[in-house]
Every structure is written in structure tokens, then in C-alpha cells.
Amino acid sequence: MEQFESVFTAKESAEIAKEFTRLKDTCYLDHAGTTLYADSQIRAVSGCLTGSLFCNPHTSRTTEDLLDQVRFRVLRHFGTRPSEYGLVFTSGTTAALKLVAECFDFGDEGAFVYTRDNHTSVLGMRAVVGTERIVPIGREDLRGGRSTGGGKPSLVVFPAQCNFNGFKYPLELVEDIQRNGLAGFDGDRFHVCLDAASFVSTNALDLTKHQPSFVCVSFYKIFGFPTGLGALLVHRSAQNLLKKRYYGGGTIKIAMAGRNFHVKRDSLADQFEDGTVPFTSIISLLQGFETLERLVPASGELSSIDRVSRHTFALGRYCYQRLRVLRHANLNSVVKLYHDTEFGDRVSQGGIVNFNVLNEDGSFVGFAEVAYMASVHNVVLRTGCFCNPGACQRLLELTDEDVLKQFNAGHVCGDANDLIGGQPTGSVRVSFGYMSRREDVDRLIEMVEKCYVKKKMANGLTRKQIVSNYKNYDQPKLKTICLFPIKSCGAYKITTSWPLYHKGLKHDREFVIVDENGVAMTQKKLIEMCLIKPKIDLKTNELILTYPAMENFTLSMELLSNESQSIKLCQTKVCQDNVQAIDCGDEVANWISIALQTSG
């Protein structure tokens, strides 16, 4: 058994646990997607907003001054100050990257270079950059050159931490590339745009040591709240390279309606923050910093975020080591890990673990199946390619032809087509935050062991059994058809004949249970749905609902015909498709609410 030593004291762990009681029995392992906000954090935000009057910053100097204080606080978190970096609030990292792509002045054909292991939002920069010299490079090609200074202004983009598997790029590359250029690109003067979204969620970014020209971050990755808020940090030496054309409210000193004349404001933020910024969200960042530093206080020379980094790395290593040693009865590995390190140290590796599950014969288990089983066991994790097609393709060892073949076979980003021709189209990712515990890793391992580890070798058939089966192979008999009248509920087993029409078996998946918001409910959210077992009486045209310890409910399907004058239509979404449905009424809704102990 691999050992895990907590970075936090018992008292600190207990205080953190009090903030997340809403998790109940849920094991949350998608902190790279978004971390969780603390209860006291939201109460503090609510208290701040209800206890003060915040006007539009274009109206109130008080609000504008408070926003500047937040800017100072953010810069201090990253170890810098306003004299070195300007800060522009955006809707997130994606918007920050888009802003750099649209505004960076490449001059006379400078180069736009990006590593293939980048987020989709970086790949999207290719569509709008002001140069035709667009060059993808491998991670191994990201190294300093021999430039003596000068040259065409060029941009290279890479992540501080790969969101696919947590590999950390050496930040020493920033100074090397900005000072000496990029290997293989003579005559270009490179500026680094650092995608720091994944990195800063659990790591300290010290802009005193490493000073990229542009840094892009999202705050929900750090605090869980607010969403839709990020920032672009621009080094003062590089701000003149951003040539913005569009201007919105609050960004100009003067604009004339009749003449095409305007003068932009002086400060970077005033020039680039078009319109009214989300000032209440920005103000709530103060409670985010306060909560994080209260729950994970600095200790000695270690800052709050340094301790978070140590904690999440320790959990990641513990998870990696436990997964690595899992074996089937035939000693074959249970998982295939997709990593560039072996979790040797937190300098090169963050708290993210990426893998696929293997059957005992070495074949892959689809990530969609793993996600479903995890959901049944109340384990929240992420599957797919995580908006990083380059890392996904490299680590899954897929060629360009393989990727196109999967696409032509129907696979698109975000779908559940997890295996095509036996090869995975994505993988499983788990990631950790400051509120994660060793027990979360143990829950994950328990789920994998329970669902996928084969404890006993399969017994082969005797020759007598083989001969007997061979003699009867051409005499199959259909004994039972399982019909599912209600999506995600139990089966109705048919042992006789059943009507078949142009849509399939009659009444199969004809009904769906929706919540109070009209969203289709599934067993992934409420496993008790499997205990609702419907029956269908074709003679009376009735649907009979059964549930343990409850009286049956009978629903007449005659009243639901399109010819009825009293039907009530509603909208919902099933398997990504928008559908128009018929509301079956309050009586059956109340029966289901009582059975499932939930509102709808």
C-alpha cells in the first residue's frame, strides 16, 4: 500500500471539511475543470453585496477605487506590482488569449508559434492572428535560440501546466526564449504568452522570477467562484505591441458621432476593458483570497498556495502510484497511465492523473463506461480529451489519419463515442484541490477494483461442453425482450409477442422524467430511478408504475394522444436532442416525487 502524508494539520483538515458538507457522499475529482467554492466564501460574498451599495464604476469613483484594490491584490498574489504588469479583466482565459491574438502586432510577418500540447483556445488563436507564419512545434522543440536581439515581433504560446496530465513546463524557458529567441527561428524576437489557467489553480506563479509578456488566467479555477471572470496580465515592456481597434464604453477620452475620430484612454485597463466590467464578480475575488488564506494559512516560508501545491501533488502521486500497481488475476495491468513524469517532484508535475482502464486481455474499457460507473458510485471525474487535442493525440498514440478516421466514424469532441475500432478516442482524468482528501483517492481505487479488476482467472470450457454447445449453435431461441418505457428507469420484461413499428418497439423509451427545471433526469444523478419498474397493459392502454413500499400508479395513455384537447406541451432535452413532450400531469409527478424523494 502506497503511503500518503498530509500537508495539512488535523485541525486544518477538519476546518476545511466543514466548508464542504454539501458534498455529502460525493467524491469530487474534477478540480482541473473547476475547483469548489467554500460555504463561508459565498456567505462572505453575500454579506458584502447585501451590506454595501456598489454603483456602476462609470458612475461611482468608490467602486472604481475598489476595483483597483482588487487589481493590486491579484498582482500581489502573482508576486508582482502595477509598475511591472498591467491587468485587464476578461471573461476568462479564453477571452484573454483571444485578446492577445487579435491585438498582437506582428509587424512585417512575425511568427505565431504554439506547442501542440495546448488548449483548444490556443489553437483558436490561429484563426485571428495577424500573420500567415503560423507554426506548431513539439514540446521538445520549445527551447531558446541564439538571437542577439532585435528582429520581427513574434509570439510563442505554451501552457505553464498541461491540463491533460499535469506536466509542468520549465518556466525558465520564458526568460531564455524572450532573451535568446526560439531555436530554429532566426530573425524573430519572441514574446511569450503563458496559458496559466491550469497552473495557477493549485500552484504559485511568481512573476518576479519569471516574466512572460502575457499571462492568461481564470479565477474560478482558483476559488470556484465567480465563474466567467479571468484576467490578462501584460508586462509593461510589451503593452505597446497590443494594437486594439475596437473600442467600447469607458475606453476613450473622446469620440465623435459625426466624424470617425476618437482618442483612447491612457491606462491599459481603461483601453482594453470595453463597457462595464462585471464589478460585483471582481469585488468577490477579495473573499476568495481571504477564504483560501484562512483555510490554508501560510506556514513558515510557504505561502498558502505553496501549501496547496504540495497537498495536491501528494494526492496526485498517491493516486498515480495506487493505479499503477493494480493488476488483474492474470497479472496484466488494470490501467494505462498517460504521463510524461513518474510524479518524482512537484516542479515538473501537478496534481492531475490521466488514464484509461484495461480489461484483463489488455483491451480498452471505454471512458464513457468508466464515467457511468463512477457516477453510479458518486465519483465525479472528467472524460474525453479535455479540450487538448494535441496532448490527447500524442499520448493516445494516434496519427492524424487515426483522428480523421474517428471523426468520419462519427466521433466529435464531447460525445460518448469512446472506442472506435477498439482504440480509445479519449481518456479519464482525475484532479485535486485543497479540499481533496486521501479518502477521495481510496474511493476511486475502490470503484475501479470493484467494477473492473478481475480477481479470478476465467475457467475454460471442457471438451464435452464445447461439443454440446456446437451441436445447438444453430437453434437460438429468444426468451425475453427488455422494454424501457421510461428513460433511465427499470425494464419491463416481455416473454410473448410485442408490437413493432417504424420507431422500434412500441412504447420503448416513450416517457422521460424531468426535474423542476425541465431537465431530463438520469440514473447518473439519481440511482433510485432504477427501482421504478413500469408495466404496460396493451388492452387497456395503461402505463402502471411500481416502486418498493408504494401503491402502484396507473396512467392512462389515452389521455396523452395528440388528438386530446386537454394536453399540455413542454420542452426538454434528451441525449443532446431538443424534444417536445406532453406533460403527464401533477398526479403522476407527485407520485414520482414521493418515490424518489425529490422535487420535479
C-alpha positions in Angstrom: 0.0 0.0 0.0 1.4 3.4 -1.0 1.6 5.9 1.8 0.2 9.4 1.8 1.3 12.1 4.3 -1.0 15.1 4.7 0.5 18.5 4.3 -2.3 19.9 6.4 -2.7 19.6 10.2 -5.6 17.6 11.6 -7.2 20.9 12.7 -6.8 22.5 9.3 -8.3 19.4 7.6 -11.3 19.5 9.9 -11.9 23.2 9.3 -11.7 22.6 5.5 -14.1 19.7 5.7 -16.8 21.9 7.5 -16.8 24.1 4.4 -17.9 21.3 2.0 -20.5 19.3 3.8 -22.8 19.8 0.8 -20.7 17.1 -0.9 -22.3 14.6 1.4 -21.3 11.2 -0.1 -20.0 12.6 -3.4 -16.3 12.2 -4.2 -15.3 15.2 -6.3 -12.3 14.7 -8.6 -12.5 17.4 -11.3 -10.7 20.3 -9.8 -8.9 20.9 -13.1 -12.3 21.6 -14.5 -13.3 23.8 -11.7 -12.5 23.7 -8.0 -15.2 24.1 -5.3 -16.1 27.2 -3.5 -16.3 27.2 0.3 -19.6 27.8 2.1 -18.1 30.7 4.1 -16.8 32.2 0.9 -20.3 32.5 -0.5 -21.7 33.8 2.8 -19.0 36.5 2.8 -19.7 37.5 -0.8 -23.4 37.7 0.0 -22.7 39.7 3.1 -20.5 42.1 1.2 -23.1 42.6 -1.6 -26.1 43.0 0.7 -24.2 45.2 3.2 -22.9 47.7 0.7 -24.0 49.8 -2.3 -21.9 49.2 -5.4 -22.7 51.5 -8.3 -21.5 51.2 -11.9 -17.8 52.1 -11.8 -18.5 54.6 -14.6 -20.9 56.3 -12.1 -19.1 55.8 -8.8 -15.4 56.6 -8.1 -15.8 54.5 -4.9 -16.5 51.4 -6.9 -13.7 52.2 -9.3 -11.2 52.6 -6.5 -12.3 49.2 -5.0 -11.7 47.5 -8.4 -8.2 49.0 -8.4 -7.7 47.5 -5.0 -8.7 44.1 -6.4 -6.2 44.6 -9.2 -3.4 45.2 -6.7 -4.5 42.1 -4.7 -4.4 39.9 -7.8 -1.0 41.2 -8.8 0.3 40.6 -5.3 -0.9 37.1 -5.5 1.3 36.6 -8.5 4.3 38.3 -6.9 4.3 41.5 -8.9 3.1 45.1 -8.9 1.4 47.6 -11.2 4.7 49.1 -12.2 5.7 45.8 -13.9 2.3 44.4 -15.1 -0.9 45.8 -16.2 -4.1 43.8 -15.5 -7.1 43.6 -17.8 -10.2 41.8 -16.5 -11.7 39.4 -19.1 -14.4 36.7 -19.1 -11.8 34.1 -18.7 -8.6 32.6 -20.1 -10.1 32.0 -23.5 -11.1 35.7 -23.8 -7.6 36.7 -22.7 -6.0 34.5 -25.3 -8.4 35.8 -28.0 -7.5 39.4 -27.0 -3.8 38.8 -27.4 -4.4 37.0 -30.8 -6.5 39.8 -32.1 -4.3 42.7 -30.9 -0.7 41.5 -31.1 1.2 43.4 -33.8 3.4 41.0 -35.7 4.9 43.8 -37.8 6.4 42.6 -41.1 5.5 38.9 -40.9 6.4 37.9 -37.4 5.8 34.3 -36.4 3.0 32.8 -34.4 4.3 29.6 -32.7 2.5 27.3 -30.4 3.1 23.9 -28.8 0.8 21.1 -30.0 0.1 20.3 -26.3 -2.1 23.3 -25.9 -5.7 24.0 -25.0 -8.2 24.4 -27.9 -8.5 28.1 -27.0 -4.8 28.5 -28.1 -5.4 26.6 -31.3 -8.3 29.0 -32.0 -5.8 31.9 -32.0 -4.6 30.7 -35.4 -7.9 31.9 -36.9 -7.4 35.6 -36.0 -3.6 36.3 -35.6 -2.3 39.0 -37.9 0.3 36.8 -39.6 0.4 33.9 -42.0 3.6 32.5 -40.4 1.8 30.0 -38.1 4.0 27.2 -36.8 3.1 24.3 -34.5 6.0 22.7 -32.6 6.5 19.8 -30.3 7.3 20.2 -26.6 10.9 19.1 -27.3 11.4 22.0 -29.7 10.5 24.6 -27.1 13.9 25.9 -26.3 16.0 29.1 -26.5 17.8 30.0 -29.7 20.9 32.2 -30.4 19.3 35.5 -31.2 21.4 38.7 -30.4 18.3 40.8 -30.0 16.0 42.7 -32.4 14.1 41.1 -35.2 10.4 40.8 -36.1 8.0 40.8 -33.2 6.8 37.2 -32.8 4.6 35.3 -30.3 5.0 31.8 -28.8 2.2 30.3 -26.7 2.6 27.4 -24.3 0.9 26.3 -21.0 2.6 26.6 -17.7 0.9 23.2 -16.9 -0.7 20.8 -19.3 -4.3 20.4 -18.4 -4.3 16.9 -19.9 -1.9 15.2 -17.4 -0.5 17.9 -15.2 3.0 18.1 -16.8 4.6 21.4 -15.8 6.7 23.2 -18.4 10.0 24.7 -17.1 9.3 28.3 -16.6 12.9 29.1 -17.1 12.0 28.9 -20.8 10.3 32.2 -20.5 13.4 34.2 -19.9 15.5 32.1 -22.3 13.1 32.5 -25.2 12.4 36.2 -24.7 16.1 36.9 -24.4 17.6 34.5 -26.9 14.8 33.8 -29.2 13.3 30.4 -30.2 15.5 27.7 -31.6 15.0 27.4 -35.4 13.6 30.9 -35.7 16.5 33.3 -36.5 15.5 36.9 -37.1 12.4 36.8 -34.8 12.1 38.5 -31.5 9.8 36.3 -29.4 7.4 37.3 -26.7 5.9 34.5 -24.5 2.1 34.2 -23.9 1.7 31.9 -21.0 -1.6 30.0 -20.6 -1.5 29.7 -16.8 -5.1 28.7 -16.2 -4.4 25.1 -15.1 -1.1 26.0 -13.3 -2.4 28.8 -11.0 -5.3 26.7 -9.8 -3.0 25.0 -7.4 0.4 26.5 -7.9 2.2 29.8 -7.1 3.2 31.8 -10.2 5.9 34.2 -9.2 6.1 36.9 -11.8 9.2 38.3 -10.1 11.2 35.3 -11.2 9.6 34.6 -14.5 8.2 37.5 -16.6 6.3 36.4 -19.7 5.0 39.3 -21.8 1.4 38.0 -21.4 -0.2 35.8 -18.8 -3.8 34.4 -19.1 -5.8 33.1 -16.0 -9.3 32.2 -14.9 -10.3 32.8 -11.3 -12.9 30.0 -10.9 -10.0 27.6 -11.3 -8.5 29.0 -8.1 -11.6 29.9 -6.0 -14.5 28.1 -7.6 -16.4 31.4 -7.7 -17.1 33.6 -9.5 -17.3 31.9 -12.9 -17.0 34.0 -16.1 -14.1 36.1 -14.8 -10.4 35.9 -15.8 -7.5 38.3 -16.5 -4.8 39.1 -19.0 -1.6 40.3 -17.3 0.6 42.3 -19.7 4.2 43.2 -19.0 4.7 46.9 -19.3 7.5 46.4 -21.8 5.1 44.6 -24.1 1.9 46.6 -23.8 2.7 48.7 -26.9 2.6 45.6 -29.0 -1.1 45.3 -28.5 -2.9 47.3 -31.1 -6.6 47.3 -30.3 -9.0 48.5 -33.0 -12.5 48.2 -31.5 -13.4 50.5 -28.6 -16.4 50.3 -26.3 -17.9 52.4 -23.5 -15.4 53.7 -20.9 -12.3 53.2 -23.1 -11.9 56.6 -24.8 -11.2 60.2 -23.8 -13.3 61.5 -26.7 -15.4 60.0 -29.6 -17.3 62.0 -32.2 -20.5 60.6 -33.7 -20.3 62.5 -36.9 -16.6 62.2 -37.6 -14.5 59.0 -37.4 -12.4 60.4 -34.6 -11.6 59.1 -31.1 -8.8 59.2 -28.6 -8.2 56.2 -26.3 -7.6 56.4 -22.6 -4.1 56.1 -21.2 -4.1 53.1 -18.9 -4.0 49.6 -20.2 -7.1 48.5 -18.3 -9.1 51.6 -19.5 -8.1 50.9 -23.1 -9.0 47.2 -23.1 -12.0 46.7 -20.8 -14.8 47.6 -23.1 -18.1 48.6 -21.4 -19.0 47.9 -17.8 -16.8 45.2 -16.2 -18.6 42.6 -14.0 -17.8 44.7 -11.0 -19.6 42.6 -8.4 -17.8 39.5 -9.5 -14.5 41.3 -9.4 -15.2 42.5 -5.9 -16.0 38.9 -4.8 -12.4 37.9 -5.6 -11.4 39.6 -2.3 -13.5 37.0 -0.4 -11.9 34.2 -2.5 -8.4 35.3 -1.4 -9.4 35.7 2.2 -11.1 32.3 2.4 -8.2 30.4 0.8 -5.6 32.0 3.0 -7.8 31.4 6.1 -8.4 27.8 5.4 -4.8 27.1 4.2 -2.7 29.6 6.2 0.9 30.3 5.2 3.4 28.3 7.2 7.0 29.5 7.6 8.3 30.3 4.2 5.5 28.5 2.4 2.6 30.7 1.2 -1.0 29.5 1.2 -0.8 28.5 -2.5 2.5 26.8 -2.0 0.9 24.5 0.6 -2.0 23.8 -1.7 0.6 22.8 -4.4 2.3 20.4 -2.0 -1.0 18.9 -0.9 -2.4 18.4 -4.5 0.9 16.9 -5.7 1.0 14.5 -2.8 -2.6 13.3 -3.6 -1.8 13.0 -7.3 1.3 11.0 -6.6 -0.6 8.7 -4.2 -3.3 8.2 -6.8 -0.8 7.6 -9.6 1.1 5.0 -7.5 -2.1 3.1 -6.5 -3.4 3.0 -10.0 0.0 1.8 -11.4 0.1 -1.3 -9.2 -3.4 -2.5 -9.9 -3.4 -6.0 -11.5 -5.9 -8.5 -12.8 -5.6 -12.1 -11.7 -3.5 -12.8 -14.8 -1.1 -10.0 -13.7 -2.0 -7.7 -16.5 -2.3 -4.0 -15.7 -5.7 -2.6 -14.9 -4.9 0.9 -16.2 -2.8 2.6 -18.8 -1.4 5.8 -17.5 -0.8 8.8 -19.8 2.0 10.7 -18.2 5.3 12.5 -19.0 6.7 12.1 -15.5 6.5 9.5 -12.7 5.5 12.0 -10.1 9.1 12.5 -9.0 8.6 16.1 -7.8 6.1 18.9 -7.9 8.5 21.1 -10.0 7.6 19.1 -13.1 4.3 17.6 -12.2 0.9 18.8 -10.8 -2.0 17.1 -9.2 -3.6 15.6 -12.3 -3.8 11.9 -13.1 -4.8 10.7 -16.6 -5.5 7.1 -17.5 -7.7 4.5 -19.3 -9.0 1.3 -17.8 -7.9 -2.0 -19.4 -9.7 -5.4 -19.5 -7.8 -8.5 -18.4 -7.0 -9.3 -22.0 -5.4 -5.8 -22.4 -8.3 -4.3 -24.5 -9.6 -0.9 -23.5 -12.6 -0.1 -21.5 -14.4 2.9 -23.0 -14.1 6.1 -20.9 -17.9 6.6 -21.2 -18.5 3.3 -19.4 -16.0 4.3 -16.7 -17.7 7.7 -16.3 -21.1 6.0 -15.9 -19.8 3.5 -13.3 -18.1 6.4 -11.5 -21.4 8.3 -11.5 -23.2 5.3 -10.0 -20.6 5.3 -7.2 -20.9 9.1 -6.7 -17.4 9.7 -8.0 -17.2 12.9 -10.2 -14.4 12.8 -12.8 -13.8 14.0 -16.3 -13.5 12.0 -19.5 -12.7 12.8 -23.1 -9.8 14.9 -24.4 -10.3 17.8 -22.1 -10.1 20.4 -24.9 -6.5 19.5 -25.5 -6.5 17.6 -28.8 -2.7 17.7 -29.2 -1.8 16.1 -25.9 -4.7 13.6 -26.4 -3.4 12.6 -29.8 0.2 12.3 -28.7 -0.4 10.3 -25.5 -3.0 8.0 -27.0 -0.5 7.5 -29.9 -3.0 8.5 -32.6 -1.8 9.6 -36.0 -3.6 12.4 -37.9 -5.2 9.7 -40.1 -6.4 8.0 -36.9 -8.1 11.2 -35.7 -9.7 11.8 -39.0 -10.9 8.2 -39.2 -12.5 8.5 -35.8 -14.2 11.8 -36.9 -15.5 10.2 -40.1 -16.8 7.3 -38.0 -19.0 9.8 -36.1 -16.8 10.8 -33.1 -16.8 14.5 -32.2 -15.4 16.4 -29.2 -17.5 15.8 -26.1 -19.5 12.8 -27.2 -19.7 9.3 -25.8 -18.1 7.5 -28.7 -15.2 6.3 -26.5 -13.9 3.4 -28.6 -13.6 3.1 -32.4 -12.1 0.0 -33.8 -11.0 -0.9 -30.2 -8.9 2.2 -29.9 -9.8 4.9 -27.3 -10.9 8.4 -28.5 -10.1 9.9 -25.1 -9.3 9.0 -21.5 -10.2 9.5 -17.9 -8.8 12.4 -15.8 -8.9 13.0 -12.1 -7.6 16.1 -10.4 -7.3 17.5 -6.9 -7.8 20.7 -5.0 -7.1 21.9 -1.5 -10.3 20.4 -0.2 -9.5 16.9 -1.6 -8.6 14.1 0.8 -6.8 10.8 0.7 -10.2 9.1 1.1 -11.2 10.5 -2.3 -8.4 8.6 -3.9 -9.3 5.5 -2.0 -12.9 5.8 -3.2 -11.7 6.0 -6.8 -9.5 2.9 -6.4 -12.3 1.1 -4.7 -14.6 1.8 -7.6 -12.0 0.6 -10.2 -11.3 -2.5 -8.2 -15.0 -3.3 -7.7 -16.0 -2.7 -11.3 -13.0 -3.7 -13.4 -10.4 -5.8 -11.6 -10.8 -9.5 -12.4 -10.0 -11.4 -9.3 -10.2 -14.9 -10.7 -8.9 -16.5 -13.9 -11.7 -17.4 -16.3 -12.3 -21.2 -16.4 -12.1 -22.8 -19.8 -14.9 -25.0 -21.2 -14.5 -28.7 -21.1 -14.5 -30.6 -24.5 -17.9 -32.1 -23.6 -19.3 -28.5 -23.1 -17.8 -27.3 -26.4 -19.3 -30.2 -28.3 -22.7 -29.7 -26.7 -22.7 -26.0 -27.5 -21.6 -26.6 -31.0 -24.5 -29.0 -31.7 -27.0 -26.4 -30.6 -25.5 -23.3 -32.1 -28.0 -23.1 -35.0 -31.1 -23.3 -32.7 -31.2 -20.0 -30.9 -34.3 -19.1 -29.0 -35.4 -15.6 -27.9 -36.7 -15.9 -24.4 -37.1 -12.3 -23.2 -37.2 -8.7 -24.5 -36.5 -5.9 -22.1 -38.5 -2.8 -22.8 -37.7 0.5 -21.2 -40.9 2.7 -21.4 -39.3 5.4 -19.1 -35.8 6.6 -19.8 -33.4 5.6 -17.0 -36.0 3.5 -15.1 -36.3 -0.2 -14.7 -37.1 -2.7 -17.5 -40.5 -4.2 -18.4 -39.7 -7.8 -19.4 -41.7 -9.3 -22.3 -41.9 -13.0 -22.8 -44.5 -13.1 -25.5 -45.0 -11.1 -28.7 -44.8 -7.3 -28.8 -45.8 -4.7 -31.5 -43.0 -3.3 -33.7 -43.5 -0.1 -35.7 -41.3 2.4 -37.6 -39.6 3.8 -34.5 -38.9 0.4 -33.0 -40.6 -1.5 -30.2 -43.9 0.2 -29.2 -43.7 2.4 -26.1 -39.9 1.8 -25.7 -38.3 4.9 -24.2 -41.5 6.8 -24.8 -41.5 8.6 -21.4 -38.9 10.7 -19.6 -38.9 12.1 -16.0 -37.8 15.7 -15.8 -36.8 17.8 -12.7 -38.4 21.1 -11.7 -36.3 22.9 -14.3 -37.5 20.7 -17.1 -34.1 18.8 -17.4 -34.3 15.1 -18.1 -33.3 13.0 -15.0 -31.0 10.0 -15.3 -29.6 7.3 -13.0 -26.3 9.2 -13.1 -28.0 11.9 -11.0 -30.5 9.7 -9.1 -29.7 6.0 -9.0 -33.1 5.2 -7.3 -34.8 5.7 -10.7 -33.9 2.1 -11.5 -36.4 1.0 -8.8 -39.3 2.5 -10.7 -40.4 -0.5 -12.8 -43.2 0.2 -15.3 -45.6 -2.2 -16.8 -47.8 -1.7 -19.9 -51.2 -3.1 -20.4 -51.9 -3.0 -24.2 -55.5 -3.9 -23.8 -56.4 -1.0 -21.6 -53.6 1.2 -23.0 -52.3 2.0 -19.5 -48.9 2.5 -18.0 -48.6 1.1 -14.5 -45.7 2.4 -12.3 -44.4 0.3 -9.4 -42.0 1.2 -6.7 -41.0 -0.7 -3.5 -43.3 0.1 -0.5 -45.6 2.2 -2.6 -49.0 1.7 -4.2 -48.9 1.3 -7.9 -49.9 4.3 -10.0 -51.9 3.8 -13.2 -51.6 6.3 -16.0 -54.0 6.2 -18.9 -52.1 6.7 -22.2 -55.4 7.5 -24.0 -55.3 11.0 -22.5 -51.9 11.6 -23.9 -52.8 11.2 -27.6 -52.2 14.2 -29.8 -56.0 14.3 -30.5 -56.7 15.2 -26.9 -57.8 18.8 -26.3 -56.5 19.0 -22.8 -52.9 18.0 -23.3 -50.1 20.3 -22.0 -46.9 20.5 -24.1 -43.4 21.0 -22.6 -39.9 21.2 -23.8 -36.9 19.1 -22.7 -33.6 17.7 -23.9 -32.9 14.0 -24.3 -29.5 12.7 -25.4 -28.5 16.1 -26.7 -31.7 16.5 -28.8 -34.3 19.1 -28.1 -37.7 17.4 -27.9 -41.3 18.5 -27.5 -43.1 16.3 -25.0 -46.6 16.0 -23.4 -46.9 16.8 -19.7 -48.5 13.8 -18.0 -49.9 15.9 -15.1 -49.4 16.7 -11.5 -50.7 13.4 -10.0 -48.0 11.2 -11.6 -45.5 13.9 -10.8 -46.4 13.9 -7.1 -46.2 10.1 -7.1 -42.7 10.1 -8.6 -41.6 12.9 -6.3 -42.6 10.8 -3.2 -40.9 7.7 -4.6 -37.6 9.4 -5.5 -37.7 11.9 -2.6 -37.0 14.8 -5.0 -38.9 17.7 -6.5 -40.0 17.7 -10.1 
